[in-house]
Amino acid sequence: MADSQGNTGTQDVHYNLVSILYHALQGAETYEQYINDARQDGNQEVAQFFSEVKEENKRRADRAKQLLSQMLSQGQSQGQGQAGGR
């Protein structure tokens, strides 16, 4: 059901990738505060853990961005680019 569309004509898979991208970047930003909190508390092991989680989210965001870009460019090259938002 990859061509399934939400209420506004945006393909669900596009919306889902945008959502993953947004939430991964938002999480990475939040984890920076967690890292600072752990460092202020003198807990380097926990700060390192938060840093690792932040990097995982950044990698996840980069992958989502890459996939979304590929899908959108394929849609445009096939003349299937659709306007609208979810």
N, C-alpha and C positions, 0 to 999 in steps of 0.2 A: 504494500500500500504506500509505496514511496511517492506516488503522485497525489496522495490524499491532501486535501486543502482544508484549512481552517475556515473561519467565518468570512475572511476577507480576500481569499484567493491566493494567499501565500502558501507555498508548499510547506507541509508540516516539518519535513526534514530540514528545510532552510531555517525555519523558526527555531527548531531544536538546536541546530548548530549555533545560531546566534545566542540562544539562551545559555548553552554550555560556555561559549566564549565570554559572555557577560559575567556569569557567576564565577568562572575560574579567575577572571581578572579581579573581580570584587573580593574574592577570597584571598587572593595574593596580597591585595592592599590591606585587608584586615589582619592577615598573618604578620605583616610588618609591625603592627602595633603589639602583637603577641610576642614577637622577637624582642622588641624594645622592653616590654614588661619583664620578660625572663632575664634579660641582661641586667636590668636595674635591680632585680632581685638576686643577682649573682649566680643564676642557674644557667651555666653555659650549655649543659647537656640538653635542657629543655629548649633553649634558644636555638641550638643546632637542629633539634627535631622540627621546630617551627620553620626554620630556614629550608629544611628538606621538603616539608609540605608545601611551602610557598613555591619552590622550584618545580614541584610536580604540577601545581596549578598553572604555572607559567607555561610549562611544556604542553599541558592539556589545552590551554588557550591558543598556543601557536598551532597545534594540530587542528583544532576546530577552525581557525582562521584559514589555514591552508586548504582544508576540505571544502569550506564554504566558497572560497575563491575559485577553486576548481569547478565546483558545481555551477556557480554563477556564470563563469566564462563559457562553460559548455552549453548552458542554456541560451546564452546570447549568440553563440556561434551557430546554434541550431535554430535561431529565431524564436526561441521560446521564452525570452525574458518577460516576466510578468510584473506589472506594477501593483502596488497595494501593500498593506501591512496586515499583520495578524490582529 
